[in-house]
Amino acid sequence: MPTAPLAALRVLISGAGVAGPALALRLAEQGARVTVVEIAPRLRGSGFAVDFRGPTHTAVLQRLGVLDDLRARQTHGSAMTCVDEHGREIFTLPAEFTGGELEVARRDLSRLLHDRGADRVEYLFGDTITGLHDTGTDVQVEFRDSDTRVFDLAIGADGMHSTVRRLTFGDEHRFLRPLGYHIAGWDLPNTFGFHGSSRYFNVPGRMASIGPDPRDSVRATAMVVFRSTDSAVDWHDQDAQKKLITHTFADLPWHVPALLDTLTDAPDLYFDAIAKINAPDWTRGRIALLGDAAWGVTLGGMGVGTGLVGAHVLAGELANAEADHRAAFTAYEQRMRAYAGRWQKGANPGKFLAPATRRGLALRNRLMAASVVQRMLLSGTKSLATDTDLPDYP
């Protein structure tokens, strides 16, 4: 029986969101001994829906073995209806625009990827990396709670605020470029009687939305986007985040007061600046970055799909190179920079969701109401997601 190409390779992955478990699964299939460390105490149950577009995304999901399961769990997307303060429709974008060809809850995708590899992958929840020391022959890793361990490779799949990137390449401010907006989201009861499409209400620089849960009619998700202020808010401090949201949206009509009433007791708030990662290097020695840690854009539209493609490529190049990380990292970065860069370059979802001026808001509304513009957007996003040269990795 032939030896697996990555037999006995010891790999540490930081981050158990989506890209991390996907990479862990593919590496374990090739014989690697994989450990995933995640600062959260368990798999995260929150997060917005994620979507996939085009043959490249489909092929990677198929190779990961989760495509059929995801189709069984798909949320089918929902149209995006922009309304005025009286609930009257301004324009509607079809479900294909917001949900792609396959839309699922992020928590379902994360759980599927975790469960498929759980019997071959070690998961350390509730812990984090505090030190990384590349000796040239291995990586010595210090943890907050666990004993120091030694690995052959360390991969940062730990998001926009990556610990691995900070420890290896420097402070976050060198790589994270704020795009002038903040975003927040939380779950709440669907007491609004909404079904089908999500509703979005705008004033210049601010947007509030309610998205009914397509699989549970009594649940919904609130999302707010707003122009950033000078107020610095720690992304770990939920009390401060809730106060900022309440202060920012307190004077708005529509259903905004009811949304804010649910915010105080929301147990799991997502809050962050809308930002972009510009990292000149994704690899150094035996350490590499993957997904949002390398090329992220908050709410970028194709970030999760691109992260899965990146996991597929990184694992495939390591297998092709028979664990020669130098050759594999070079090939991985060359291919993924070309692919991820196509959609990351001009992305700023804040400008689309909450135009800063009345004129900008009126222009967006007119453009989005035009069917020809909608068709161009749908065609463009599918094209950006497609890589016709994706290798057929083992």
C-alpha positions in Angstrom: 0.0 0.0 0.0 1.5 3.4 -1.0 2.6 5.8 1.7 0.4 8.9 2.0 2.3 11.9 0.7 2.0 13.8 4.0 2.5 10.9 6.3 3.6 12.0 9.8 3.7 15.7 8.9 2.7 17.6 12.0 0.6 20.6 11.2 -1.0 23.2 13.6 -3.9 25.3 12.3 -5.2 28.3 14.2 -8.9 28.9 13.7 -11.9 26.5 13.6 -14.2 28.7 11.5 -14.4 27.4 7.9 -11.1 27.5 6.1 -9.3 25.9 9.1 -11.4 22.8 9.4 -11.4 22.5 5.6 -7.6 22.5 5.5 -7.5 20.1 8.4 -9.7 17.7 6.6 -7.7 17.7 3.3 -4.4 17.4 5.1 -5.6 14.5 7.3 -6.8 12.7 4.1 -3.2 12.9 2.9 -1.8 11.4 6.1 -0.9 14.5 8.1 -1.2 14.7 11.9 -3.3 17.8 12.3 -4.2 19.9 15.4 -6.6 22.8 15.2 -6.6 25.4 18.1 -9.6 27.7 18.5 -9.9 30.5 21.0 -13.7 30.1 21.3 -14.9 27.4 23.7 -16.8 25.6 21.0 -17.7 25.9 17.3 -19.4 29.2 16.8 -23.2 29.1 16.4 -23.6 32.6 15.0 -22.7 34.4 11.7 -24.4 35.3 8.5 -25.4 33.0 5.7 -22.6 32.2 3.2 -23.0 31.5 -0.5 -21.1 29.7 -3.3 -21.0 30.6 -7.0 -19.7 29.0 -10.1 -17.9 25.7 -10.9 -14.8 26.3 -8.9 -16.7 26.6 -5.6 -18.8 23.6 -6.5 -15.8 21.5 -7.4 -14.1 22.3 -4.1 -17.2 21.5 -2.0 -17.5 18.2 -3.9 -13.8 17.3 -3.2 -14.3 18.1 0.5 -17.3 15.7 0.5 -19.8 18.2 1.8 -21.7 19.3 -1.3 -24.6 16.9 -1.0 -25.0 17.6 2.7 -24.9 21.3 2.1 -27.6 21.1 -0.6 -29.8 19.3 1.9 -29.2 22.2 4.4 -29.3 25.1 2.0 -31.3 28.1 2.9 -32.0 29.0 -0.8 -31.1 32.6 -0.2 -33.6 35.4 0.0 -34.3 38.4 -2.1 -33.0 41.7 -0.8 -35.7 44.4 -0.7 -34.8 47.9 0.1 -37.7 49.8 1.7 -38.5 53.3 2.9 -39.6 54.2 6.4 -43.2 53.1 5.7 -42.1 49.7 4.4 -42.7 50.6 0.7 -40.4 48.8 -1.8 -37.7 50.9 -3.5 -36.0 48.0 -5.3 -35.5 44.3 -4.9 -32.4 42.2 -5.8 -33.2 38.6 -6.6 -32.1 35.7 -4.3 -29.4 34.7 -6.9 -27.6 38.0 -6.1 -27.6 37.6 -2.3 -27.5 33.8 -2.1 -25.5 32.7 -5.1 -26.1 29.2 -6.4 -25.9 27.6 -3.0 -26.5 29.4 0.3 -26.1 27.8 3.8 -25.8 29.0 7.4 -22.2 29.5 8.3 -22.6 27.4 11.4 -23.9 24.4 9.3 -20.9 24.6 7.0 -18.4 24.8 10.0 -20.1 21.9 11.7 -20.0 19.7 8.6 -16.3 20.3 8.0 -15.5 19.7 11.7 -17.5 16.5 11.9 -16.0 15.0 8.7 -12.5 15.3 10.1 -13.1 15.0 13.8 -12.0 11.3 14.0 -8.6 12.2 12.3 -8.0 15.8 13.6 -7.3 17.0 17.1 -9.3 20.1 18.1 -8.2 22.3 21.1 -11.1 24.6 21.9 -10.8 27.5 24.4 -7.1 28.0 23.9 -4.9 30.2 21.8 -1.3 30.6 20.6 0.9 33.0 22.5 4.3 32.3 20.9 5.6 30.9 17.5 9.3 30.1 17.1 10.4 28.8 13.7 13.7 27.0 14.3 14.3 26.2 10.6 13.6 22.5 11.2 10.3 22.8 13.1 7.9 25.3 14.8 7.8 25.5 18.6 4.4 26.7 19.6 3.5 28.2 23.0 -0.2 28.1 24.1 -2.1 30.2 26.7 -3.3 27.1 28.5 -1.7 24.0 27.0 2.0 22.9 27.2 4.5 24.0 24.5 4.4 21.7 21.5 6.4 21.2 18.3 5.0 21.0 14.8 6.4 20.9 11.3 4.2 23.7 10.0 1.8 26.3 11.5 -1.1 27.8 9.5 -3.0 30.9 10.5 -6.7 30.5 9.4 -7.8 32.7 12.3 -9.5 35.6 10.6 -9.1 39.3 10.0 -7.6 39.7 13.5 -5.2 36.8 13.1 -2.9 35.9 16.0 -0.6 33.9 13.7 -0.2 36.9 11.4 0.6 39.2 14.4 3.1 36.9 15.9 4.8 36.1 12.6 4.6 39.3 10.5 3.9 42.1 12.9 1.1 44.2 14.5 -2.4 44.2 12.9 -2.3 47.9 12.0 0.3 47.2 9.3 -2.0 45.0 7.4 -5.6 45.9 8.3 -7.0 48.8 6.2 -10.3 50.2 7.6 -12.9 51.0 4.9 -14.8 53.6 6.9 -17.8 51.4 8.1 -18.8 49.1 10.9 -21.1 46.1 10.8 -23.0 44.3 13.5 -25.5 41.4 13.5 -27.5 39.4 16.1 -30.3 36.9 16.2 -33.8 37.9 17.4 -37.4 36.7 17.4 -39.2 37.3 14.1 -42.1 39.4 15.5 -42.3 41.5 12.4 -44.3 39.1 10.3 -41.6 39.0 7.6 -41.2 36.0 5.3 -39.2 35.5 2.2 -37.1 38.5 1.4 -34.9 40.4 3.8 -35.8 44.1 4.3 -33.2 46.9 4.3 -33.9 50.4 5.4 -31.4 53.3 4.7 -30.6 56.8 5.6 -27.3 58.3 4.4 -24.4 56.5 6.2 -26.6 54.0 8.0 -28.5 50.8 7.2 -30.6 48.5 9.3 -32.0 45.2 8.0 -34.2 42.3 9.2 -33.7 38.9 7.6 -36.2 36.1 8.4 -34.7 32.7 9.0 -35.8 30.6 6.0 -35.8 27.4 8.0 -37.4 28.7 11.2 -40.2 31.3 10.7 -40.1 32.5 14.3 -36.4 33.5 14.1 -34.7 36.4 12.2 -31.3 38.1 12.0 -30.7 41.8 12.4 -27.8 43.5 10.6 -26.7 47.1 10.9 -24.0 48.9 8.9 -22.9 52.4 9.6 -20.2 54.9 8.8 -17.4 54.7 11.4 -16.9 57.4 13.9 -13.8 58.5 15.8 -14.9 56.3 18.7 -12.5 53.4 19.1 -14.3 50.3 20.3 -12.5 47.1 21.3 -13.9 44.3 19.2 -13.9 42.1 22.4 -16.1 44.6 24.4 -19.7 43.7 23.6 -21.2 46.2 26.1 -19.3 49.1 24.4 -20.3 47.8 21.0 -24.0 47.7 22.0 -23.9 51.2 23.3 -22.4 52.5 20.1 -25.0 50.7 18.0 -27.8 52.1 20.1 -26.4 55.6 20.1 -25.9 55.5 16.3 -29.4 54.2 15.4 -31.6 55.6 18.2 -33.2 58.3 16.1 -34.2 56.1 13.1 -37.8 55.1 12.2 -39.1 52.0 10.5 -38.5 48.9 12.8 -35.2 50.2 14.1 -36.6 50.8 17.7 -37.8 47.2 17.9 -34.4 46.0 16.7 -32.6 48.0 19.3 -34.9 46.6 22.0 -33.6 43.1 21.3 -29.9 44.2 21.3 -29.4 44.5 25.1 -30.0 40.8 25.8 -28.6 39.4 22.5 -26.2 36.7 23.7 -24.0 36.5 20.6 -23.3 39.8 18.9 -21.1 39.9 15.8 -19.4 43.3 15.5 -16.4 44.5 13.5 -15.0 47.2 11.3 -15.5 46.7 7.6 -11.9 46.4 6.6 -9.5 44.8 4.1 -6.3 42.9 4.7 -3.3 43.9 2.6 -0.5 41.4 3.5 2.6 41.6 1.3 3.6 38.1 2.3 1.4 35.1 3.2 4.2 32.7 4.1 7.4 32.9 6.1 9.6 29.9 6.7 7.3 27.1 8.0 4.3 29.4 8.7 1.5 30.4 6.3 -1.7 32.4 6.3 -5.0 31.3 4.9 -8.4 32.8 4.2 -9.3 36.1 5.9 -6.0 36.2 7.7 -4.3 36.6 4.3 -6.7 38.3 2.0 -9.9 39.1 3.9 -12.6 41.7 3.3 -15.3 42.0 5.9 -18.6 40.9 4.3 -16.8 40.7 1.0 -19.3 38.4 -0.6 -17.0 35.6 -1.7 -14.6 35.4 1.3 -15.8 32.0 2.5 -15.7 30.4 -0.9 -12.3 31.8 -1.6 -11.1 30.5 1.8 -12.2 27.0 0.9 -10.5 27.2 -2.4 -7.4 28.4 -0.6 -7.5 25.4 1.8 -7.9 23.0 -1.2 -4.9 24.6 -3.0 -2.7 24.7 0.1 -3.3 21.1 0.9 -3.0 20.0 -2.7 0.3 21.8 -3.2 1.7 20.3 0.0 0.7 16.8 -1.2 2.1 17.4 -4.7 5.4 18.6 -3.2 5.4 15.6 -0.8 5.6 18.0 2.3 8.3 20.3 0.8 6.8 23.4 2.4 9.0 25.8 0.4 7.8 24.6 -3.0 4.3 24.2 -1.8 4.0 27.6 -0.1 5.4 29.3 -3.2 2.9 27.6 -5.5 0.1 28.2 -3.1 0.7 31.9 -2.8 1.3 32.4 -6.5 -2.1 30.8 -7.4 -4.2 32.3 -4.6 -2.9 35.8 -5.1 -4.2 35.8 -8.6 -7.5 34.2 -7.6 -8.3 36.1 -4.4 -7.0 39.4 -5.7 -9.7 39.6 -8.5 -12.6 40.2 -6.0 -10.7 41.7 -3.1 -9.2 44.6 -5.0 -12.2 47.0 -5.2 -14.4 45.5 -2.6 -16.1 47.8 0.0 -19.5 46.5 0.9 -20.1 49.4 3.3 -20.4 51.9 0.4 -23.0 49.7 -1.3 -25.0 48.9 1.8 -24.9 52.4 3.4 -23.9 55.1 0.9 -22.6 58.1 2.8 -24.7 60.9 1.1 -28.3 61.5 0.0 -27.0 61.8 -3.6 -25.1 58.5 -3.3 -28.1 56.7 -1.8 -30.4 57.9 -4.5 -27.9 56.9 -7.2 -27.5 53.4 -5.7 -31.3 53.0 -5.6 -31.8 54.0 -9.2 -29.0 51.7 -10.4 -30.2 48.7 -8.4 -33.7 49.0 -9.7 -32.5 48.6 -13.3 -32.7 45.0 -14.5 -29.7 45.4 -16.8 -27.5 46.4 -13.8 -28.8 43.4 -11.8 -27.9 41.0 -14.7 -24.4 42.5 -14.9 -23.8 42.1 -11.2 -24.9 38.4 -11.3 -22.7 37.6 -14.2 -19.7 39.5 -12.7 -19.8 37.7 -9.4 -19.9 34.3 -10.9 -17.0 35.1 -13.2 -14.9 36.4 -10.3 -15.5 33.1 -8.4 -14.4 30.9 -11.3 -10.8 29.6 -11.7 -10.6 27.7 -15.0 -7.1 26.5 -14.2 -7.7 25.0 -10.8 -5.5 21.8 -10.6 -7.0 18.4 -10.0 -5.2 17.8 -6.7 -5.0 14.3 -5.1 
